[in-house]
Amino acid sequence: MTATTAPLPPNTTTAPHERRSARLVTEVLAPANLVIGVLLIIGWHSTNSPQGIGWGLLAGAFCGGLPITYIVYGVRRGRWTDKHLKIRSQRWVPLFVTLGSVLVGTGLLLALDAPREVFALVLAMIAGLLLTMAVTVWWKVSVHTAVASGVAVVLTVAYGWWAALFFLGVAAVGWSRVSLRDHTTAQVIVGAILGGTAAAVVFAGLR
């Protein structure tokens, strides 16, 4: 296994409308968007008041906002090729920066006595991130499906089995990543397993 995993060659046989749809799903359901969104939802759920949204915004700034801002800045500076970090060797600095940002946010939430559910969700994100980083040592696992699966599990735990419908979104994300040839089927499946497992064990256990 080489240190750099190059992106798969473009699939020229895929219809233009399918590529556009896959790109739309990839962008709309990108990890940063899902992280911020689920933190707002769980923030509200934790207090059933606008105050909970404030907690979600605070956590979202450190878990999603600051990391994606750093990544986009790096892309514009030419440090990596794209904001989805298709090349595996380019993932390490952004992943460590993300981990650092999340840890700072965690400390702030702890110091300010954030709602237990919000704190549990951030800890689940840390667990998922660490698992992803461990696999990234030797393989390019899908962060998109890891985050999407974790979000689906968290919402199911918080709101009940009807929220399992969000797993359709996980399938859509997986399809988009394979359709765009950014990942293989195995990479999106393993990503979904890692993210879902971290959420099921940590969030469900600590909330």
Secondary structure by P-SEA (a helix, b strand, c coil): cccccccccccccccaaaaaaaaaaaaaacaaaaaaaaaaaaaaaacccaaaaaaaaaaaaaacaaaaaaaaaaaaacccccccccccccaaaaaaaaaaaaaaaaaaaaaacccaaaaaaaaaaaaaaaaaaaaaccccccaaaaaaaaaaaaaaaacccccccaaaaaaaaaaaaaaaccccaaaaaaaaaaaaaaaaccccccc
